[in-house]
Amino acid sequence: MNLYDVIVRPIVTEKGVGKKEEERTLCFQVNPDATKTDIKGAVEKLFKVKVEDVRTATFDGKLRRRGRYHGYASDWKKAYVRLKAGQKMPEYAEL
């Protein structure tokens, strides 16, 4: 898997930015088929940092309606990546 196939995009929300500043944890939307090892390797190569821990969560797609038509958004996966102490916190603009 390519690095950019593993990490889809950074999640920049109030909760994600708070975790980044307080807990040294980055938040990404990742490929649903990616493993924790794939995610760890992709973040280490992409940002040139050392990763301490990776936690993942899988979310079901929400029901979306447009008038009488409806369907479900795709399921997606989120990864919380904690960096080792002493590592420089990367900015998302460096992607």
N, CA, C and O atoms as CSV, one atom per row, in Angstrom:
chain,resi,resn,atom,element,x,y,z
A,1,MET,N,N,0.834,-1.178,0.000
A,1,MET,CA,C,0.000,0.000,0.000
A,1,MET,C,C,0.887,1.252,0.000
A,1,MET,O,O,1.887,1.309,0.715
A,2,ASN,N,N,0.523,2.230,-0.786
A,2,ASN,CA,C,1.224,3.505,-0.856
A,2,ASN,C,C,0.967,4.304,0.426
A,2,ASN,O,O,-0.064,4.119,1.073
A,3,LEU,N,N,1.898,5.192,0.797
A,3,LEU,CA,C,1.715,6.015,2.001
A,3,LEU,C,C,0.432,6.827,1.931
A,3,LEU,O,O,-0.297,6.940,2.916
A,4,TYR,N,N,0.161,7.388,0.761
A,4,TYR,CA,C,-1.008,8.237,0.610
A,4,TYR,C,C,-2.291,7.423,0.430
A,4,TYR,O,O,-3.386,7.983,0.471
A,5,ASP,N,N,-2.167,6.119,0.232
A,5,ASP,CA,C,-3.340,5.241,0.244
A,5,ASP,C,C,-3.726,4.893,1.676
A,5,ASP,O,O,-4.899,4.643,1.955
A,6,VAL,N,N,-2.761,4.874,2.584
A,6,VAL,CA,C,-3.020,4.547,3.984
A,6,VAL,C,C,-3.681,5.726,4.680
A,6,VAL,O,O,-4.742,5.576,5.285
A,7,ILE,N,N,-3.054,6.908,4.596
A,7,ILE,CA,C,-3.585,8.103,5.248
A,7,ILE,C,C,-4.397,8.881,4.234
A,7,ILE,O,O,-3.860,9.374,3.241
A,8,VAL,N,N,-5.704,8.991,4.488
A,8,VAL,CA,C,-6.594,9.691,3.565
A,8,VAL,C,C,-6.489,11.192,3.775
A,8,VAL,O,O,-6.269,11.936,2.820
A,9,ARG,N,N,-6.644,11.650,5.029
A,9,ARG,CA,C,-6.565,13.079,5.320
A,9,ARG,C,C,-6.425,13.274,6.823
A,9,ARG,O,O,-6.829,12.408,7.599
A,10,PRO,N,N,-5.853,14.410,7.244
A,10,PRO,CA,C,-5.851,14.723,8.673
A,10,PRO,C,C,-7.231,15.216,9.084
A,10,PRO,O,O,-7.936,15.836,8.288
A,11,ILE,N,N,-7.612,14.943,10.309
A,11,ILE,CA,C,-8.890,15.416,10.834
A,11,ILE,C,C,-8.596,16.621,11.717
A,11,ILE,O,O,-8.013,16.496,12.793
A,12,VAL,N,N,-9.014,17.792,11.237
A,12,VAL,CA,C,-8.751,19.035,11.952
A,12,VAL,C,C,-10.076,19.506,12.546
A,12,VAL,O,O,-10.840,20.231,11.908
A,13,THR,N,N,-10.330,19.077,13.780
A,13,THR,CA,C,-11.514,19.493,14.523
A,13,THR,C,C,-11.056,20.055,15.859
A,13,THR,O,O,-9.873,19.991,16.193
A,14,GLU,N,N,-11.980,20.598,16.612
A,14,GLU,CA,C,-11.630,21.147,17.920
A,14,GLU,C,C,-11.061,20.057,18.827
A,14,GLU,O,O,-10.073,20.281,19.526
A,15,LYS,N,N,-11.683,18.884,18.816
A,15,LYS,CA,C,-11.200,17.776,19.634
A,15,LYS,C,C,-9.826,17.296,19.152
A,15,LYS,O,O,-8.942,17.024,19.964
A,16,GLY,N,N,-9.650,17.193,17.836
A,16,GLY,CA,C,-8.384,16.739,17.286
A,16,GLY,C,C,-7.235,17.687,17.572
A,16,GLY,O,O,-6.128,17.245,17.880
A,17,VAL,N,N,-7.485,19.001,17.473
A,17,VAL,CA,C,-6.448,19.987,17.764
A,17,VAL,C,C,-6.121,19.985,19.258
A,17,VAL,O,O,-4.960,20.152,19.632
A,18,GLY,N,N,-7.129,19.797,20.116
A,18,GLY,CA,C,-6.888,19.707,21.558
A,18,GLY,C,C,-6.020,18.513,21.907
A,18,GLY,O,O,-5.113,18.632,22.730
A,19,LYS,N,N,-6.283,17.354,21.293
A,19,LYS,CA,C,-5.453,16.164,21.529
A,19,LYS,C,C,-4.031,16.386,21.034
A,19,LYS,O,O,-3.068,15.927,21.649
A,20,LYS,N,N,-3.908,17.097,19.912
A,20,LYS,CA,C,-2.588,17.360,19.353
A,20,LYS,C,C,-1.758,18.202,20.315
A,20,LYS,O,O,-0.578,17.922,20.525
A,21,GLU,N,N,-2.363,19.224,20.897
A,21,GLU,CA,C,-1.629,20.131,21.773
A,21,GLU,C,C,-1.377,19.542,23.156
A,21,GLU,O,O,-0.295,19.726,23.714
A,22,GLU,N,N,-2.355,18.838,23.717
A,22,GLU,CA,C,-2.252,18.365,25.093
A,22,GLU,C,C,-1.642,16.977,25.223
A,22,GLU,O,O,-0.883,16.724,26.158
A,23,GLU,N,N,-1.962,16.071,24.296
A,23,GLU,CA,C,-1.559,14.673,24.444
A,23,GLU,C,C,-0.543,14.207,23.407
A,23,GLU,O,O,-0.206,13.023,23.366
A,24,ARG,N,N,-0.043,15.126,22.558
A,24,ARG,CA,C,0.902,14.777,21.494
A,24,ARG,C,C,0.341,13.685,20.588
A,24,ARG,O,O,1.054,12.759,20.201
A,25,THR,N,N,-0.946,13.803,20.255
A,25,THR,CA,C,-1.634,12.800,19.457
A,25,THR,C,C,-2.178,13.430,18.182
A,25,THR,O,O,-2.864,14.451,18.227
A,26,LEU,N,N,-1.864,12.807,17.036
A,26,LEU,CA,C,-2.373,13.258,15.750
A,26,LEU,C,C,-3.588,12.426,15.380
A,26,LEU,O,O,-3.693,11.265,15.775
A,27,CYS,N,N,-4.506,13.013,14.626
A,27,CYS,CA,C,-5.753,12.350,14.262
A,27,CYS,C,C,-5.874,12.325,12.738
A,27,CYS,O,O,-5.769,13.366,12.088
A,28,PHE,N,N,-6.094,11.144,12.170
A,28,PHE,CA,C,-6.180,10.986,10.721
A,28,PHE,C,C,-7.376,10.123,10.339
A,28,PHE,O,O,-7.779,9.233,11.087
A,29,GLN,N,N,-7.942,10.401,9.154
A,29,GLN,CA,C,-8.854,9.449,8.535
A,29,GLN,C,C,-7.972,8.541,7.696
A,29,GLN,O,O,-7.160,9.013,6.900
A,30,VAL,N,N,-8.133,7.236,7.877
A,30,VAL,CA,C,-7.264,6.277,7.195
A,30,VAL,C,C,-8.099,5.302,6.375
A,30,VAL,O,O,-9.320,5.227,6.514
A,31,ASN,N,N,-7.413,4.567,5.527
A,31,ASN,CA,C,-8.054,3.541,4.717
A,31,ASN,C,C,-8.635,2.465,5.644
A,31,ASN,O,O,-7.947,2.005,6.555
A,32,PRO,N,N,-9.888,2.060,5.425
A,32,PRO,CA,C,-10.494,1.046,6.307
A,32,PRO,C,C,-9.748,-0.286,6.330
A,32,PRO,O,O,-9.889,-1.048,7.287
A,33,ASP,N,N,-8.960,-0.581,5.302
A,33,ASP,CA,C,-8.208,-1.839,5.252
A,33,ASP,C,C,-6.814,-1.729,5.878
A,33,ASP,O,O,-6.113,-2.734,5.993
A,34,ALA,N,N,-6.404,-0.521,6.284
A,34,ALA,CA,C,-5.065,-0.310,6.837
A,34,ALA,C,C,-4.982,-0.865,8.258
A,34,ALA,O,O,-5.913,-0.721,9.051
A,35,THR,N,N,-3.862,-1.495,8.561
A,35,THR,CA,C,-3.620,-2.013,9.900
A,35,THR,C,C,-2.865,-0.964,10.715
A,35,THR,O,O,-2.405,0.041,10.173
A,36,LYS,N,N,-2.743,-1.207,12.027
A,36,LYS,CA,C,-2.010,-0.283,12.886
A,36,LYS,C,C,-0.545,-0.190,12.465
A,36,LYS,O,O,0.055,0.882,12.541
A,37,THR,N,N,0.024,-1.294,12.027
A,37,THR,CA,C,1.414,-1.303,11.569
A,37,THR,C,C,1.574,-0.462,10.310
A,37,THR,O,O,2.552,0.276,10.184
A,38,ASP,N,N,0.619,-0.562,9.363
A,38,ASP,CA,C,0.649,0.257,8.153
A,38,ASP,C,C,0.575,1.744,8.500
A,38,ASP,O,O,1.311,2.557,7.941
A,39,ILE,N,N,-0.319,2.090,9.429
A,39,ILE,CA,C,-0.512,3.483,9.825
A,39,ILE,C,C,0.749,4.021,10.498
A,39,ILE,O,O,1.177,5.139,10.210
A,40,LYS,N,N,1.340,3.238,11.385
A,40,LYS,CA,C,2.557,3.650,12.083
A,40,LYS,C,C,3.684,3.910,11.087
A,40,LYS,O,O,4.365,4.933,11.172
A,41,GLY,N,N,3.881,3.001,10.156
A,41,GLY,CA,C,4.933,3.163,9.153
A,41,GLY,C,C,4.706,4.367,8.254
A,41,GLY,O,O,5.651,5.080,7.918
A,42,ALA,N,N,3.463,4.595,7.866
A,42,ALA,CA,C,3.151,5.726,6.984
A,42,ALA,C,C,3.408,7.054,7.687
A,42,ALA,O,O,3.980,7.965,7.088
A,43,VAL,N,N,2.994,7.181,8.946
A,43,VAL,CA,C,3.208,8.428,9.686
A,43,VAL,C,C,4.693,8.658,9.928
A,43,VAL,O,O,5.167,9.788,9.807
A,44,GLU,N,N,5.436,7.608,10.268
A,44,GLU,CA,C,6.871,7.759,10.518
A,44,GLU,C,C,7.611,8.200,9.257
A,44,GLU,O,O,8.497,9.051,9.336
A,45,LYS,N,N,7.268,7.644,8.103
A,45,LYS,CA,C,7.941,8.024,6.863
A,45,LYS,C,C,7.498,9.400,6.373
A,45,LYS,O,O,8.314,10.179,5.881
A,46,LEU,N,N,6.213,9.695,6.507
A,46,LEU,CA,C,5.669,10.943,5.975
A,46,LEU,C,C,6.146,12.158,6.765
A,46,LEU,O,O,6.524,13.169,6.174
A,47,PHE,N,N,6.132,12.070,8.097
A,47,PHE,CA,C,6.480,13.210,8.941
A,47,PHE,C,C,7.871,13.117,9.555
A,47,PHE,O,O,8.315,14.060,10.210
A,48,LYS,N,N,8.578,11.980,9.353
A,48,LYS,CA,C,9.920,11.766,9.908
A,48,LYS,C,C,9.925,11.937,11.428
A,48,LYS,O,O,10.720,12.698,11.980
A,49,VAL,N,N,9.013,11.206,12.092
A,49,VAL,CA,C,8.911,11.205,13.556
A,49,VAL,C,C,8.841,9.758,14.038
A,49,VAL,O,O,8.677,8.842,13.232
A,50,LYS,N,N,8.963,9.551,15.340
A,50,LYS,CA,C,8.827,8.231,15.941
A,50,LYS,C,C,7.453,8.127,16.592
A,50,LYS,O,O,7.038,9.027,17.321
A,51,VAL,N,N,6.752,7.037,16.330
A,51,VAL,CA,C,5.399,6.823,16.839
A,51,VAL,C,C,5.455,5.901,18.045
A,51,VAL,O,O,6.124,4.868,18.017
A,52,GLU,N,N,4.746,6.281,19.110
A,52,GLU,CA,C,4.686,5.454,20.315
A,52,GLU,C,C,3.517,4.482,20.261
A,52,GLU,O,O,3.669,3.307,20.595
A,53,ASP,N,N,2.337,4.973,19.838
A,53,ASP,CA,C,1.126,4.167,19.939
A,53,ASP,C,C,0.143,4.572,18.843
A,53,ASP,O,O,0.083,5.736,18.447
A,54,VAL,N,N,-0.626,3.595,18.359
A,54,VAL,CA,C,-1.684,3.852,17.372
A,54,VAL,C,C,-2.975,3.227,17.883
A,54,VAL,O,O,-3.008,2.046,18.229
A,55,ARG,N,N,-4.032,4.021,17.929
A,55,ARG,CA,C,-5.367,3.520,18.270
A,55,ARG,C,C,-6.287,3.802,17.094
A,55,ARG,O,O,-6.179,4.854,16.464
A,56,THR,N,N,-7.188,2.878,16.790
A,56,THR,CA,C,-8.094,3.058,15.660
A,56,THR,C,C,-9.539,2.887,16.100
A,56,THR,O,O,-9.839,2.231,17.098
A,57,ALA,N,N,-10.427,3.504,15.316
A,57,ALA,CA,C,-11.859,3.369,15.543
A,57,ALA,C,C,-12.541,3.338,14.177
A,57,ALA,O,O,-12.201,4.120,13.289
A,58,THR,N,N,-13.505,2.432,14.013
A,58,THR,CA,C,-14.245,2.303,12.771
A,58,THR,C,C,-15.652,2.852,12.974
A,58,THR,O,O,-16.310,2.541,13.966
A,59,PHE,N,N,-16.115,3.683,12.014
A,59,PHE,CA,C,-17.416,4.320,12.109
A,59,PHE,C,C,-18.301,3.877,10.953
A,59,PHE,O,O,-17.839,3.751,9.819
A,60,ASP,N,N,-19.578,3.641,11.249
A,60,ASP,CA,C,-20.554,3.301,10.221
A,60,ASP,C,C,-20.994,4.563,9.501
A,60,ASP,O,O,-21.065,5.637,10.099
A,61,GLY,N,N,-21.291,4.427,8.205
A,61,GLY,CA,C,-21.754,5.568,7.428
A,61,GLY,C,C,-23.143,6.006,7.866
A,61,GLY,O,O,-23.976,5.177,8.235
A,62,LYS,N,N,-23.390,7.313,7.824
A,62,LYS,CA,C,-24.677,7.862,8.249
A,62,LYS,C,C,-25.690,7.820,7.120
A,62,LYS,O,O,-25.334,7.821,5.941
A,63,LEU,N,N,-26.950,7.784,7.499
A,63,LEU,CA,C,-28.039,7.852,6.526
A,63,LEU,C,C,-28.122,9.272,5.980
A,63,LEU,O,O,-28.173,10.228,6.754
A,64,ARG,N,N,-28.135,9.422,4.664
A,64,ARG,CA,C,-28.251,10.726,4.010
A,64,ARG,C,C,-29.518,10.736,3.162
A,64,ARG,O,O,-29.806,9.776,2.447
A,65,ARG,N,N,-30.270,11.828,3.248
A,65,ARG,CA,C,-31.531,11.921,2.499
A,65,ARG,C,C,-31.538,13.177,1.650
A,65,ARG,O,O,-31.041,14.225,2.062
A,66,ARG,N,N,-32.102,13.060,0.472
A,66,ARG,CA,C,-32.373,14.187,-0.417
A,66,ARG,C,C,-33.781,13.982,-0.946
A,66,ARG,O,O,-33.992,13.278,-1.934
A,67,GLY,N,N,-34.747,14.608,-0.273
A,67,GLY,CA,C,-36.137,14.405,-0.671
A,67,GLY,C,C,-36.547,12.974,-0.416
A,67,GLY,O,O,-36.399,12.460,0.693
A,68,ARG,N,N,-37.059,12.339,-1.437
A,68,ARG,CA,C,-37.501,10.949,-1.249
A,68,ARG,C,C,-36.377,9.942,-1.470
A,68,ARG,O,O,-36.572,8.744,-1.264
A,69,TYR,N,N,-35.223,10.406,-1.881
A,69,TYR,CA,C,-34.088,9.518,-2.111
A,69,TYR,C,C,-33.224,9.461,-0.858
A,69,TYR,O,O,-33.030,10.465,-0.174
A,70,HIS,N,N,-32.716,8.286,-0.576
A,70,HIS,CA,C,-31.852,8.137,0.585
A,70,HIS,C,C,-30.795,7.076,0.311
A,70,HIS,O,O,-30.940,6.233,-0.573
A,71,GLY,N,N,-29.731,7.147,1.096
A,71,GLY,CA,C,-28.637,6.194,0.991
A,71,GLY,C,C,-27.713,6.387,2.178
A,71,GLY,O,O,-27.936,7.257,3.020
A,72,TYR,N,N,-26.695,5.585,2.236
A,72,TYR,CA,C,-25.755,5.653,3.339
A,72,TYR,C,C,-24.394,6.136,2.837
A,72,TYR,O,O,-23.949,5.753,1.755
A,73,ALA,N,N,-23.738,6.981,3.639
A,73,ALA,CA,C,-22.366,7.369,3.359
A,73,ALA,C,C,-21.467,6.161,3.628
A,73,ALA,O,O,-21.869,5.228,4.324
A,74,SER,N,N,-20.288,6.179,3.093
A,74,SER,CA,C,-19.364,5.062,3.258
A,74,SER,C,C,-18.894,4.953,4.707
A,74,SER,O,O,-18.797,5.955,5.417
A,75,ASP,N,N,-18.602,3.711,5.142
A,75,ASP,CA,C,-17.982,3.498,6.443
A,75,ASP,C,C,-16.556,4.041,6.379
A,75,ASP,O,O,-15.937,4.038,5.316
A,76,TRP,N,N,-16.034,4.508,7.520
A,76,TRP,CA,C,-14.689,5.068,7.529
A,76,TRP,C,C,-13.970,4.736,8.820
A,76,TRP,O,O,-14.584,4.300,9.794
A,77,LYS,N,N,-12.658,4.947,8.818
A,77,LYS,CA,C,-11.818,4.571,9.945
A,77,LYS,C,C,-10.967,5.770,10.367
A,77,LYS,O,O,-10.428,6.493,9.529
A,78,LYS,N,N,-10.860,5.963,11.689
A,78,LYS,CA,C,-10.080,7.058,12.257
A,78,LYS,C,C,-8.924,6.458,13.048
A,78,LYS,O,O,-9.075,5.427,13.703
A,79,ALA,N,N,-7.765,7.117,12.979
A,79,ALA,CA,C,-6.588,6.669,13.724
A,79,ALA,C,C,-6.074,7.800,14.593
A,79,ALA,O,O,-5.925,8.933,14.136
A,80,TYR,N,N,-5.802,7.478,15.865
A,80,TYR,CA,C,-5.149,8.395,16.788
A,80,TYR,C,C,-3.708,7.915,16.932
A,80,TYR,O,O,-3.469,6.793,17.378
A,81,VAL,N,N,-2.747,8.761,16.555
A,81,VAL,CA,C,-1.338,8.388,16.547
A,81,VAL,C,C,-0.606,9.231,17.584
A,81,VAL,O,O,-0.503,10.448,17.430
A,82,ARG,N,N,-0.093,8.594,18.643
A,82,ARG,CA,C,0.651,9.292,19.695
A,82,ARG,C,C,2.140,9.231,19.373
A,82,ARG,O,O,2.682,8.164,19.087
A,83,LEU,N,N,2.796,10.394,19.424
A,83,LEU,CA,C,4.228,10.472,19.144
A,83,LEU,C,C,5.026,10.248,20.416
A,83,LEU,O,O,4.539,10.498,21.518
A,84,LYS,N,N,6.261,9.775,20.258
A,84,LYS,CA,C,7.152,9.577,21.400
A,84,LYS,C,C,7.571,10.930,21.967
A,84,LYS,O,O,7.558,11.942,21.267
A,85,ALA,N,N,7.938,10.931,23.230
A,85,ALA,CA,C,8.378,12.163,23.896
A,85,ALA,C,C,9.631,12.693,23.210
A,85,ALA,O,O,10.512,11.922,22.831
A,86,GLY,N,N,9.706,14.000,23.052
A,86,GLY,CA,C,10.860,14.632,22.435
A,86,GLY,C,C,10.756,14.791,20.932
A,86,GLY,O,O,11.630,15.405,20.320
A,87,GLN,N,N,9.710,14.252,20.318
A,87,GLN,CA,C,9.526,14.382,18.876
A,87,GLN,C,C,8.863,15.721,18.559
A,87,GLN,O,O,7.990,16.185,19.293
A,88,LYS,N,N,9.294,16.338,17.450
A,88,LYS,CA,C,8.709,17.609,17.021
A,88,LYS,C,C,7.307,17.344,16.469
A,88,LYS,O,O,7.115,16.453,15.642
A,89,MET,N,N,6.328,18.126,16.937
A,89,MET,CA,C,4.944,17.972,16.490
A,89,MET,C,C,4.809,18.565,15.082
A,89,MET,O,O,4.995,19.770,14.912
A,90,PRO,N,N,4.488,17.748,14.068
A,90,PRO,CA,C,4.383,18.274,12.707
A,90,PRO,C,C,3.105,19.086,12.510
A,90,PRO,O,O,2.109,18.897,13.208
A,91,GLU,N,N,3.165,19.980,11.551
A,91,GLU,CA,C,1.978,20.742,11.155
A,91,GLU,C,C,1.351,20.021,9.962
A,91,GLU,O,O,2.057,19.429,9.145
A,92,TYR,N,N,0.035,20.073,9.869
A,92,TYR,CA,C,-0.652,19.371,8.782
A,92,TYR,C,C,-0.356,19.990,7.423
A,92,TYR,O,O,-0.492,19.321,6.399
A,93,ALA,N,N,0.046,21.257,7.400
A,93,ALA,CA,C,0.365,21.914,6.136
A,93,ALA,C,C,1.628,21.325,5.504
A,93,ALA,O,O,1.891,21.559,4.324
A,94,GLU,N,N,2.415,20.561,6.277
A,94,GLU,CA,C,3.644,19.960,5.763
A,94,GLU,C,C,3.364,18.732,4.906
A,94,GLU,O,O,4.287,18.212,4.279
A,95,LEU,N,N,2.124,18.251,4.858
A,95,LEU,CA,C,1.778,17.117,4.007
A,95,LEU,C,C,2.006,17.512,2.594
A,95,LEU,O,O,1.781,16.712,1.685
